[in-house]
Amino acid sequence: MEQSNSGQIKSIKQSLYEFYDKKYKLLLVIPFLILFFSLAQIGYQLYSTNDFLIRDISLKGGVTVTIPLEKAIDASQIEKQIHSKFPHNDVVVRTLRSAGAVAGVIVEADIDGNNKADLDVFLASIGESLQIDLTKVNYGIEIIGSSLGASFFRESLIALAVAFLFMGLVIFIYFRTFIPSMAVIIAAFSDMIFALAVINLMGVRVGTAGIAAFLMLIGYSVDTDILLTVRVLKRKEGTVMDRIMSSIKTGMTETMTALVAVTVAMIVTQSEVIRQIMLILLIGLIADIFNTWIQNVGLLRLYVERKAKKGIVI
């Protein structure tokens, strides 16, 4: 019985290997379709909201009020009550936790903090919703002007673009061939675009921490792509497929280890900032599995086959 099961498993593995080996051109459709739909989602987000992502207060300006509180609250209900006073503004309510217990509440709204009338109404609505007298509570308030928030956002995008540009430059200098270098860059770009599209669909408000996560994702993305490209183009032992399979074993071990670490951190942490970073990395790493081992592999094999037809052995 065990021999029969072992034989079936080997047969399935062999079938998958043959499909992966012979149908790599067909498989290329999957990551490029994912990229197309991701770009379509971002385009729709831009069309419907005039912004390609959902920015939080740190990137568009507004008021953040932090109130110490030791009782459980219904954040969604309080959010609705405050939003009723500001129907044209985004209002977000989050609970702060320490050692699993409620330690406070954070209320954010993209209102003009320099407008005293709006600020007073905002604070009054918070006190009314939480059923507390804010004048007797040692709460904290942070005001970010809209111009300052826009400046943060613009500079963050510039930093992201510069990091991506230099990453691409290093890749081109190292490999000195156009198609393999572009395959690495396209894979990293696809990871970031997919992560952005998914967090848009999830309604995640991206702050400066989210931009930092996208910067980190550049490094995580190109790691496995460089591993794959180096083994396929630089090493000479075995066939191209042998080198690809060797890369998969090493690369998937790295990716799965990172996925476990990121998932645990996202579950355990009490910080919304760390949770947002881990979420973006988690989505990007999942996308990287398809974009490296299907998209990048397919493009590299097309490149190698074209070289072989010209009599150049790789």
C-alpha positions as CSV (number, residue, x, y, z in Angstrom):
1,M,0.0,0.0,0.0
2,E,2.8,2.4,1.0
3,Q,4.7,1.5,-2.2
4,S,1.6,2.2,-4.2
5,N,1.1,5.7,-2.6
6,S,4.8,6.4,-3.0
7,G,4.5,5.5,-6.7
8,Q,1.5,7.8,-7.1
9,I,3.3,10.7,-5.5
10,K,6.3,10.2,-7.7
11,S,4.0,10.0,-10.7
12,I,2.4,13.3,-9.7
13,K,5.7,15.0,-9.2
14,Q,7.0,13.8,-12.5
15,S,3.8,15.1,-14.3
16,L,4.2,18.5,-12.6
17,Y,7.8,18.6,-13.5
18,E,7.1,17.8,-17.2
19,F,4.3,20.4,-17.3
20,Y,6.5,23.0,-15.7
21,D,9.4,22.1,-18.1
22,K,7.4,21.9,-21.3
23,K,4.6,24.4,-20.8
24,Y,6.6,27.3,-19.4
25,K,5.4,29.6,-22.2
26,L,1.8,28.9,-21.4
27,L,2.5,29.4,-17.7
28,L,3.9,32.9,-18.5
29,V,0.3,34.0,-19.0
30,I,-0.5,33.7,-15.3
31,P,1.9,36.3,-13.9
32,F,1.3,38.7,-16.7
33,L,-2.5,38.4,-16.2
34,I,-2.0,39.1,-12.5
35,L,0.1,42.2,-13.4
36,F,-2.6,43.3,-15.9
37,F,-5.4,43.1,-13.3
38,S,-3.2,44.7,-10.7
39,L,-2.6,47.7,-12.9
40,A,-6.3,47.8,-13.8
41,Q,-7.2,48.0,-10.1
42,I,-4.7,50.8,-9.5
43,G,-6.0,52.6,-12.6
44,Y,-9.5,52.3,-11.3
45,Q,-8.4,53.5,-7.9
46,L,-6.8,56.5,-9.5
47,Y,-9.9,57.2,-11.6
48,S,-12.4,56.9,-8.8
49,T,-10.4,58.7,-6.0
50,N,-7.8,60.8,-7.8
51,D,-5.1,58.8,-5.9
52,F,-3.5,55.5,-6.7
53,L,-3.6,54.3,-3.1
54,I,-5.4,55.1,0.1
55,R,-3.3,57.5,2.2
56,D,-3.5,57.8,5.9
57,I,-3.1,61.0,7.9
58,S,0.7,61.0,7.8
59,L,0.7,61.3,4.0
60,K,-2.3,63.7,3.4
61,G,-2.5,65.7,6.6
62,G,-5.1,65.8,9.4
63,V,-5.6,65.3,13.1
64,T,-4.7,62.3,15.3
65,V,-6.0,62.1,18.8
66,T,-4.7,59.5,21.2
67,I,-6.8,58.8,24.3
68,P,-5.8,56.6,27.2
69,L,-8.7,54.1,27.8
70,E,-9.0,50.8,29.7
71,K,-12.4,49.7,28.6
72,A,-13.4,47.7,25.5
73,I,-15.0,49.7,22.7
74,D,-16.8,49.1,19.4
75,A,-14.4,50.9,17.1
76,S,-16.6,50.6,14.0
77,Q,-19.6,52.0,15.9
78,I,-17.6,54.9,17.3
79,E,-16.1,55.5,13.8
80,K,-19.7,55.8,12.4
81,Q,-20.8,58.2,15.1
82,I,-17.8,60.5,14.5
83,H,-18.1,60.2,10.8
84,S,-21.7,61.4,10.9
85,K,-20.3,64.8,12.1
86,F,-17.8,64.8,9.2
87,P,-19.5,63.0,6.3
88,H,-17.0,64.4,3.7
89,N,-13.9,63.3,5.6
90,D,-12.1,60.0,6.3
91,V,-12.4,59.0,10.0
92,V,-10.5,56.0,11.4
93,V,-10.7,54.6,14.9
94,R,-8.2,52.1,16.2
95,T,-7.7,50.5,19.7
96,L,-4.3,50.5,21.4
97,R,-3.4,47.3,23.2
98,S,-0.7,46.4,25.7
99,A,-0.2,42.8,26.8
100,G,-3.5,41.9,25.1
101,A,-5.5,44.4,27.1
102,V,-7.0,47.7,25.8
103,A,-4.8,50.6,26.7
104,G,-6.2,53.4,24.6
105,V,-7.9,54.5,21.4
106,I,-6.6,56.4,18.4
107,V,-9.0,58.6,16.4
108,E,-7.8,60.1,13.0
109,A,-9.5,62.4,10.6
110,D,-8.3,64.3,7.6
111,I,-9.7,67.6,8.8
112,D,-7.9,70.9,8.9
113,G,-6.3,71.0,12.4
114,N,-5.7,74.7,12.1
115,N,-9.4,75.3,11.8
116,K,-10.4,75.7,15.5
117,A,-14.1,75.3,14.9
118,D,-13.6,72.0,13.1
119,L,-11.1,70.8,15.7
120,D,-13.5,71.6,18.6
121,V,-16.3,69.8,16.9
122,F,-14.0,66.8,16.3
123,L,-12.9,66.6,19.9
124,A,-16.5,67.0,21.1
125,S,-17.7,64.2,18.9
126,I,-14.9,61.9,20.2
127,G,-15.8,62.7,23.8
128,E,-19.5,62.1,23.1
129,S,-18.9,58.8,21.2
130,L,-16.6,57.5,23.9
131,Q,-18.8,58.9,26.7
132,I,-15.9,60.6,28.4
133,D,-15.0,64.2,29.3
134,L,-11.8,65.0,27.3
135,T,-11.1,68.0,29.5
136,K,-10.5,65.5,32.4
137,V,-8.3,63.2,30.3
138,N,-4.6,63.6,29.5
139,Y,-5.0,62.9,25.8
140,G,-2.5,63.6,23.0
141,I,-3.1,65.4,19.8
142,E,-1.0,65.6,16.6
143,I,-1.8,67.9,13.7
144,I,-0.2,67.5,10.3
145,G,-1.0,70.1,7.7
146,S,-2.2,69.1,4.3
147,S,0.9,70.7,2.6
148,L,3.2,68.9,5.0
149,G,1.5,65.5,4.4
150,A,1.6,66.1,0.7
151,S,5.3,66.9,1.0
152,F,5.9,63.6,3.0
153,F,4.1,61.7,0.3
154,R,6.0,63.3,-2.6
155,E,9.4,62.8,-0.9
156,S,8.5,59.2,-0.1
157,L,7.6,58.5,-3.7
158,I,10.9,60.1,-4.9
159,A,12.8,57.9,-2.4
160,L,11.0,54.8,-3.7
161,A,11.6,55.7,-7.3
162,V,15.3,56.5,-6.7
163,A,15.8,53.2,-4.8
164,F,14.1,51.2,-7.7
165,L,16.2,53.1,-10.2
166,F,19.5,52.3,-8.5
167,M,18.4,48.7,-8.0
168,G,17.9,48.4,-11.8
169,L,21.2,50.1,-12.5
170,V,23.1,47.7,-10.3
171,I,21.3,44.8,-12.0
172,F,22.3,46.0,-15.5
173,I,25.9,46.6,-14.4
174,Y,26.2,43.1,-12.9
175,F,24.5,41.0,-15.7
176,R,25.4,43.3,-18.6
177,T,22.6,41.7,-20.7
178,F,19.3,43.4,-21.4
179,I,16.7,40.6,-21.2
180,P,17.9,38.9,-18.0
181,S,18.3,42.3,-16.3
182,M,14.8,43.4,-17.4
183,A,13.3,40.1,-16.2
184,V,14.6,40.8,-12.7
185,I,13.3,44.4,-12.8
186,I,9.9,43.4,-14.2
187,A,9.6,40.7,-11.4
188,A,10.3,43.2,-8.7
189,F,7.9,45.7,-10.3
190,S,5.2,43.1,-10.5
191,D,5.6,42.2,-6.8
192,M,5.2,45.9,-5.8
193,I,2.2,46.5,-8.1
194,F,0.4,43.3,-6.9
195,A,1.0,44.3,-3.2
196,L,-0.4,47.8,-3.9
197,A,-3.4,46.5,-5.7
198,V,-4.2,44.0,-2.9
199,I,-3.9,46.5,-0.1
200,N,-6.1,48.9,-2.1
201,L,-8.8,46.1,-2.3
202,M,-8.4,45.5,1.4
203,G,-8.9,49.2,2.1
204,V,-5.6,49.6,4.0
205,R,-4.6,53.2,4.6
206,V,-0.9,53.5,3.7
207,G,1.3,55.7,5.8
208,T,5.0,56.3,5.9
209,A,5.5,52.8,7.3
210,G,3.8,51.4,4.2
211,I,6.2,53.3,1.9
212,A,9.1,51.9,4.0
213,A,7.6,48.4,3.4
214,F,7.6,48.9,-0.3
215,L,11.3,49.9,-0.1
216,M,12.0,46.7,1.8
217,L,10.0,44.7,-0.7
218,I,12.5,45.8,-3.5
219,G,15.3,44.0,-1.7
220,Y,13.2,40.9,-0.9
221,S,12.0,40.7,-4.5
222,V,15.3,40.9,-6.3
223,D,17.0,38.4,-3.9
224,T,15.5,35.3,-5.4
225,D,15.5,36.7,-9.0
226,I,19.3,37.4,-8.7
227,L,19.8,33.9,-7.3
228,L,17.9,32.4,-10.3
229,T,19.6,34.5,-12.9
230,V,23.1,33.9,-11.6
231,R,22.7,30.1,-11.5
232,V,21.1,29.9,-14.9
233,L,23.6,32.3,-16.7
234,K,26.8,32.1,-14.7
235,R,27.0,28.4,-13.8
236,K,27.8,25.8,-16.4
237,E,27.1,22.4,-14.7
238,G,24.0,20.5,-15.6
239,T,21.2,21.5,-18.0
240,V,19.3,24.9,-17.7
241,M,16.4,23.0,-16.1
242,D,18.7,21.4,-13.6
243,R,20.0,24.9,-12.6
244,I,16.4,26.2,-12.4
245,M,15.3,23.4,-10.1
246,S,18.4,23.9,-7.9
247,S,17.5,27.6,-7.7
248,I,13.9,26.7,-6.7
249,K,15.0,24.6,-3.8
250,T,17.2,27.3,-2.4
251,G,14.9,30.2,-3.2
252,M,11.7,28.7,-1.9
253,T,13.5,27.8,1.3
254,E,14.4,31.5,1.7
255,T,10.9,32.7,0.8
256,M,9.1,30.3,3.0
257,T,11.3,31.2,6.0
258,A,10.6,34.9,5.3
259,L,6.9,34.2,5.0
260,V,6.8,32.4,8.3
261,A,8.7,35.2,10.1
262,V,6.6,37.9,8.6
263,T,3.3,36.1,9.4
264,V,4.3,35.5,13.0
265,A,5.4,39.1,13.4
266,M,2.1,40.3,12.0
267,I,0.1,38.1,14.3
268,V,2.1,38.8,17.5
269,T,2.7,42.6,17.2
270,Q,0.4,45.1,18.9
271,S,1.8,47.9,16.7
272,E,-0.3,49.0,13.7
273,V,2.9,50.4,12.0
274,I,4.7,47.0,12.2
275,R,1.5,45.2,11.2
276,Q,1.2,47.3,8.1
277,I,4.8,46.7,7.1
278,M,4.5,42.9,7.7
279,L,1.2,42.8,5.7
280,I,2.7,44.5,2.6
281,L,5.8,42.2,2.8
282,L,3.6,39.1,3.1
283,I,1.6,40.0,0.0
284,G,4.7,40.9,-1.9
285,L,6.5,37.7,-1.0
286,I,3.5,35.6,-2.1
287,A,3.5,37.5,-5.4
288,D,7.2,36.9,-5.7
289,I,6.7,33.1,-5.9
290,F,4.8,33.5,-9.1
291,N,6.8,36.3,-10.5
292,T,10.2,34.6,-9.9
293,W,9.5,30.9,-10.6
294,I,7.1,31.4,-13.5
295,Q,7.6,34.8,-15.0
296,N,11.3,35.2,-14.5
297,V,12.0,31.5,-15.3
298,G,9.9,31.8,-18.5
299,L,11.7,34.9,-19.7
300,L,15.1,33.4,-19.0
301,R,14.3,30.2,-20.8
302,L,13.2,32.2,-23.9
303,Y,16.4,34.2,-23.7
304,V,18.5,31.0,-23.4
305,E,16.7,29.3,-26.3
306,R,17.2,32.3,-28.5
307,K,20.9,32.3,-27.8
308,A,21.0,28.5,-28.4
309,K,19.5,29.0,-31.9
310,K,22.3,31.5,-32.7
311,G,24.8,28.8,-31.6
312,I,25.7,30.5,-28.3
313,V,25.9,28.0,-25.5
314,I,24.9,29.2,-22.0
